[in-house]
Amino acid sequence: MDNQRLILFFSLAAVLFLIYESWMQDYGQPTLAPVTQEQQQIATAIPQTNQADIPVIATNADTADMSMSEPSNDRFIRVETDLLKLDISPRGGTISNAWLLNYAITPEKPEERLQLLKAIPPNMFIIQSGLISKDAAVLPTHEAVFQSTAADYRLEENADRLEVVLTWRNDFGIEVQKNYIFTRGSYVVEIRQTVNNATEAPLIAREYNQLQRTDFTDLHESRFVSNYTGGVYYSPEDKYKKVSFQEMSKGKLDRVVTDGWIAMIQHYFMAAWIPPRQASENFYTNVLGSSRYIIGKYSPVITIAPKASYTFENQLFIGPKLQDTLSSVAPGLELAVDYGWLTVIAQPIHWVLASIHAVVGNWGWSIIFLTILIKLAFYKLSETSYKSMANMRQLTPRMQALKDRYGDDKQRLNQAMMEMYKTEKINPLGGCLPILIQIPVFIALYWVLLESVEMRQAPFVLWLNNLSAPDQYFVLPLIMGISMFIQQKLNPAPPDPIQAKVMMSLPFVFTVFFAFFPSGLVLYWTVNNLLSIAQQWHITRNIERAAAKHKR
């Protein structure tokens, strides 16, 4: 088997698969209707619970849903820490807007910070929480209006902690405090809802927390790279599970999970609700209209005695999918950096890449050094493949002679070729296994480079100022295409003229494809090609010298 053809076959298959995924993402999903005025009046429904004394918040056009009709911006409570800037709505304490202060929208305008949460479409994404009881007026849902002592909160330079307190009271003697606790250097927000029951009767309560968003479109992402946007949850039994918007539309999630979490993720960033350890909560999904998707959780029923209080505690993560950070927040949260079925290989590769970056301080050079290390690790396997290719190259004139002799008689041609392989002690399949072993590693490295938020807008050298964006001058894809062409020249040409023409066209085809890929991926592929050319040229030259000495 021609190993070069095998490599190109898998490479082309991978590229076509990625293009297919991107096409499906853009055109394969049902078109979502824009949010209408009537849909904006639909209330966010809490799922039906199995407790008769806890009612469902009605979903009807007469109940205003303030998630889509927030107060004007001057009524938001503005919170700013060293990492986050948030707008909290007094209505329900909904986190309506959030900007990540360490991440710009584009490298050309670093002053424009990336907005992860957004109160209105398009790309609406909000975080809601509330309490429910058998009497809807007793406890505040996400539609109740809270009070705050200040309109602006800022984490001072000499402080490590910032607390925002919202208060709600009713006429029956019940008070609820919603506390948001921010910590310097952390994307984790502690959320506490404390219910003070000053009445003479026990109070039955349940807490809910949910994430609501519309479909997501990022105009700054390459359309040739497909990324998942949607709901996910984690349970110790099922581990990491995706719940796509399409799945939410087909049926509702409804399951009890202990030691789990829920999240809405997109490329590089996420928001997640994390219950306390050992807590059992019911995870659910819902769809409002045809364009608003919810993943949430609600607690078991809690009975609060007269003249007593109870605090519901949760953690909320709002930020980038930094693998090391996520692993320290909650079990399994690092799986939101989705490497697919190659996670077991990709995670160690990411660790090595991050370790190299800690030394060299540049992600472009880190990719180069990592590619060299992987190439060294597989040097002996690659050597076997290249020796097989070089030996086959020595037989190219004789194979052409056999083809000329037997013409279209495929059976006699194959018999003659097998006899020649046996005489020369060459296994035409000898180089296949080493290549097959390496393919999962290289695919895992591809996903590491694609999914790692560290690559986002990371500069390299000269004009390559963003490893997550295509090369705007197409220099790197052109170098990659030339390297593929040279690599083909080092391999035996297919005896069939049509196959030879197809093989010669592949470097051009791949150059066009890779012109739209993130430059970090193209850099890895180019460096790998150049190292392969050097190794293959060295091995081929040694074999040709040995063959020349043998003839003399």
N, C-alpha and C positions, 0 to 999 in steps of 0.2 A: 504493500500500500504506500502510496506517495504521502509521506508525513506532512509535507507542506500543504497539500490539498486538505488533509485532515484538519490542520490548524485553521486554515482559511474557512473550511466548512463550519467549524464550531464558532469561529469569530463572526462569520456572516449570519449564522443562525442567531447568535446573541444580539447582534445589531438589529436584525429583522424583528426579533422578539420585543426589543425595547421600542422600536417604531410602532409595532402593533399595539403594545400597551398604551403608548401615547395617543395613538389614533382612537383607541377605545375610550380613553379618558376624555378626549375632546368631542368625539362624535358617537360613541357607542352607548352613552348613557341617555336616558330619556330627558328631553328638554324640560327644564323646570320653569314654570310660569312665574313671572315677576310677582312680588308681593303686592296684592291689591289692598285698597282701603278697607274692604270688608275683612280680608284676612288679618289686617292689622288690628282689628277689633276682637279677634278670637283670643280667648284666655289661654294661658299655658296650663294644661291639665296635669294634675298629679295622678298617677295611675291608680286604678282600683286596688285597694288593699284587701287583705283577707280578714280584717277586723271590722265587725259590724258597727262599732261605735266611732270609727274614723271615716268621715264621708269623703267623697271625691269633690274637689273644687270643680265646679261646673265649667264646661266648655261651651260657650254660646256667644252670640254676637252682642249680647247686652252687657257683657262683663268686659271692661276695658283691660287690655293687656299692655301694661306699661313698658314691657320689654321692647316694644316697637314704637312707643310714643313717649319717649323719655322727656323729663322736664328740660327746659332750655339750659344751655351750657352754664349760665351764671348761677344755676341752682345745684349743679354738681358739687360734691365735696371732693376737692383736689388733694391728692396724697402724693408726695414725692420722696423717694428714698435714693440711695446711691445707685440702684439698679432699675427701679421702676418708677413710672409716673402713671397714676390711676385716677379715673373719675368714678366715684361711688355715688349712685343715685340715692337720694333720701327715700325714694319709693322702693321699699323692699330691701334696701341696702345692696341692690344689684351693682356688681362691678361692670360698668357699661363700656369703659374705654381703658386701654392699657397700652403704654408705650415702653419698649425695652431700650433703656438709655445707652446701653453699650453696643447697640446694633443699629446701623443706618439702613435706610431703604436701598440706597445705591452708594457705591464708593465715591461717585462724583459729587454727591451732596451729603457729606457726613453729618451735617447739622440737622437733617431730616431723619428723625428716629423712626424705627419700625413700629407700626401699630399692630399689636397682636389681637387685642379685643376692640370691638367697634359696635356702637349702639344701633346703627341703622344699616340696611343693605346699601350697596352690595358688600359681600364678605362680612355680614353681620355675625358677631361672636360675643356672647355675654355670659356672665356667671351669676346664677341665681340661687337663693336659699330662702327657707321659710319654715314655719311651724304650722301644723294643722291639728285640729281637735274635732270632737263631735259637733261642736257649735262653731261655725265658720267665723263668727265675730269675736271669739274668745282669744285667739292667738293670731299673730301677724303672719300672713303669707308674704310672698314676694311682691304683692300689690299694696301692702300696708305702708303708710308714710311714717318714717322715723324722724327723730330730731337729733341734731348734733350741736355741740357747744361751739364748734368752729367750722368755718367753710374751707379752710386750707390747713393742711398738716405737712410738715417737712422734717425729715430726719436731720437733726443738727450734726455738725461736724464732730462734736465731742460726745455724741450719743451713739449707742449701738442698738437701740431699740426704740420703736415708735408704736404707740397704741392709738387707734381710732375707735371711739365709742359712739354707737348709735343707740337711741333709747325710744321705746314705744310703750305706751300705757293705755289701758282702757278704763271704762267707768266701773268695772267690777272688782278692781283691786289687783289686777294682774299687770306686771311690768316685765318687759323683755329687754335685755341689753345685748346688743350684737357688737362684739369686740373683734377688731382686725389688728393683729399684732405683727409688725414687720421687724426684721432683723437685718442689720448691716451685712452686706456681702451674701445675702441669701435671696433666692427666688421663691422661697416657701413663706406663705402667710398663714399664721395661726388664726383660725376662725372659731369663736366661741359664742354660742347663743345661750344666755342664762335666763331662765324663766323663774320669776319670783311670784309665788302664789300666796298672796296676802288674804285670800278668801277663807271662808270657813268650810269649804268643800274640797275634796280631792280633785285634781286636775289631770285629765288624760291628754297626753301630747305625743306627737310624732314629729321628727325633724326630717326635712328633705333638702337635698342639694342637687343642682343640675347644671349642665352646660348646654347652651342652645346656640346653634349657628346655622347659617345658610351655606350653600355650596361655596367653594373657594376658588378664586382665579387669581393667579399671581402673574402680572404682565411682565415681570422681570425674570421669570423662570424660563429655561430652555424648553421649547415645546417638543424636543426630541427626547426628553428625559421624563419618564412617568413617575409620579410620586403619589402616595396614598394620603388622602384627606378624609377624615371621618372619625367615628367613635371607636374606642378600644376599651377593654377592661381586662383586669387580671384577677385570677383566682388560683389558689394553690393547687386545685385539681386540674384545671384546664390550661393553666399558665396564661400566656398572652393571647388574647382573642380579639380579632377585628369585628366590628359591627358597622358595615358600610351603610351609606345613606340608602342604597337600594334595598339592603336587608331590613333597615328600619321601616321602609315603605311597605315591605311585604308582610312583616309581622313584628310584634313587640317582644323585646327582651323582658323576661320576668324570672329572676332567679335569686336565691339567697346565697350570699357569699361571705365567708369569714376571712379576714386578713387579705382583702383585695383592694382594688381601686378602680376608678373610672376616669376616662380622659377623652378629650377631643384633640387629635393631632393633625399636623400638616408638615410639610417639608421643613425640617430644622427646628420647629417650635411646637409647643403644646400647652394645654392647661389641664390640670388633673385634680380631682377630689380624692383625698386619702383619709379614710376613717381611722380611728384609733386601732392599735393592735388588738387582736382577739375579738374585735367587734363584728357581729353578724348583721349585715344590712341587705336590703333587697335592691338589686340593680334593675333598672328599667330603661326602656327607650320609648320615644313617642315622635310622631310627625304631625306638625300643624300645617294645615293647608297642603301645599305640594312643595314647599321650599324651605321649611324650617324644621330642623332636626334636633332632637333632645336625647341626651343620655344622662341619667341621673341615678340617685340612690335615696332610699328613705330608711329610717331607723325603726327598730321595734317600738311598740307602744310603751310609753313610760308613764307611770302614775306618780304625780307630785302631790305629796300630802299637804293639807292646809298649813299655812304659815311656814312653808318650806320652799326650797328652791332647788333647781336642777340645772346643770350646765351640759349642753351638747358640744363636743369638741371635735374639730376636724383640722386637717391641714389642706392647704390649697397651693398647688404649684403653678406658677405662671412664668414661663420663660423658655430658654433654649434647651434643646435636647442634648445636653452635655452628659455623655455617658457616665463619667466618673461621679458627677454631681448627683445624677438620678439614682445611682446605685446606693448612695448614702441616705436618700430620702425615704425610700420604701422598697421592700422586696419586690423584685421584678420590674421596677419602674424603668430601669435601664433598657428593657426590651422595647420601649417605645422608639429607640433608635433601631429601626426595623431592618435587619440584615436577612430576613427570610429564613429559609431552611439551612443556610450556611452560617448561622449565628455562631455555632461552636467553633468555626474557623475564623470568622470575621472579628470576633471580640479580641482574641489574642493579637491579630494583625493590627487592630486599632491601638492596643496597648503598646506594641512595639513602635508604631508610628508616633504616638504621643511621647514615648520615651526619647525617640530621636529628636523630636521637636524641642523637648526640654533642653537638649544640648545645643542644637544648631540654631534654634530660634526662628526658623523660616519653614513654612509648610511645603513650599516647592522643593527645597533641598531635602526635606524630610522624605518626600515621595521618591526622590531620586535614590537616596541612600537605602530606603526600604526596598525598592525594586532591586537594587544591587544585592542586598542581603538575601532576598528570595531567590534571585538568580544563582547565588552561591550555594544556597541550600539545595537547589535542584541541579547543581552543576553536573553531577555524575549521571543523573537521569537524562538530562539534555544531551550530554555527551554520547550516550547510547543512541539517541534519536539521530543526532547529526552524523555519527559514524555510519548509521544505516543509510542516510541520505547520500553521504559522500560515496559509499560503495555502490549505491544504485546509480549515481552519476557516472561512475567509471563504466558501468554497463550500458549506458545510453546508446553509444554507437552500435553495440551488438544487438540491443533490443530493436533498434531501427532497422538493422539488417534482417532480423527475423520477421519483422512486420512486412518489409519489402518482399521477402521470400514467400510468405504464406498468404499475403494479401488479406482477403476477407474471411479466410478459414480460421475462425476464432478458436475452434477446438484444438487444431494442430498448433496454432500460435501459442495458446496457453500451455500446452504440453511442452513445447520447446522452451518456453520461458521458465517453467518450473524445473526442467532439466538443467538449464543454465544456472539457476539459483542453487540447485543441489550441487553442481560441480564446483561453483565458486564459493560454496558454503556461506551463502547470504540468505538471511531471512527477511523477506520484504515486509513482514509485519513486525520486525524487531523494534522499530521506533514508536509503535503505536501506544503500547502500555505506558511508557514514561510520560507521554504527552497527556494521556487520559488521567493519570494521577495528578498532574499539575493543573488541569483545567479547573477543578473546584477551588483551588487556592487563588487563581487569578480572577475568577468570578467573585469570590469573597472580597478580594482587594478592590475590585470594581465597586461593590456595594459600600465598602468602608469609605472610599473616596466620595461616593455619591451622597451618603447619608450623614456624614460627619459635619456638624454645624461649624466645626473649626475651619473647614475649607471655605465656608461662605465668605466671599469678598476678601479672601486671604491673598496678599500680594506675593509675587515671586521676584522676578527681575525685569528690568527694562519695561517694555510695554505690557507685560503680563502682570497686571495689577489686580486681577480677580480670578482665582483658580476655580471658582464656581460658575463662571461665565465663559462663553465661547471666546476664542482668540479673535479679537475684532479685526486683526490684519491677516488672519488665516496663515500665519507663518508656521506655527507649530503643526497644524494639520498637514501642511505641505511637506514639512520635514518628515512627518510620520509616513506619508504616502511614498516619498522617495525611499525611505528605509524599507518599506514593504516591497518596493520594486527591486531593490538590491538583494533583499533576502530571497526573492523568487529566482533571481539570476544565479544564486548559489546552489539551487536545487535542480535536480534533473527535470527537464521539460517533458510534459506528457507527450507520448508518441502521436496522439491524435491531434491534428491541426486545430480542430474546433475547440477541444479542451484547452489547448495552448493559448488560443485567443481569449477564451473566457478567463483563464488564470491571469493573463496579462492585463485584463481590464479591471481586476479586483482592486489593485492599488488605487486606481482612479476613483472607483466606486466608494471605497473606504475613506478616501480623502474627502469626498463630498459629504459623507455621513458625519465624519468626525469634525468637520468644520462647524457643526452646530452643537457639538458636545462640550461640556465644561472642560476648560483647558487643563484642569488638574488630572482628568481622566486621559486626555490626549498626551499629557506629559508622561504619565506612567506608561502608556502604550508605546510612545516613541522611545523612551529610555530602554524598555524591554526589548524592542526591535533592534536597537543599536547594540545592546549587549549580546543578543542572539547572533547578529551578523558577525561580531568580533569572534565569538566562540565558534561559530560554524565555519568561518573563514580559516581559523587556526586549525581546526580538525580536518577540514577538506585539504588544506595545503599539506599537512603531514601525511595524509593518506595518498595524495598524488605523488609526493616525494618517494614514499615507500613503494608505490607501484612503478615509478620510473627506475628505481634501483633494482627492483625485481626483474624488469625487462632487460636491464644490462647484464 
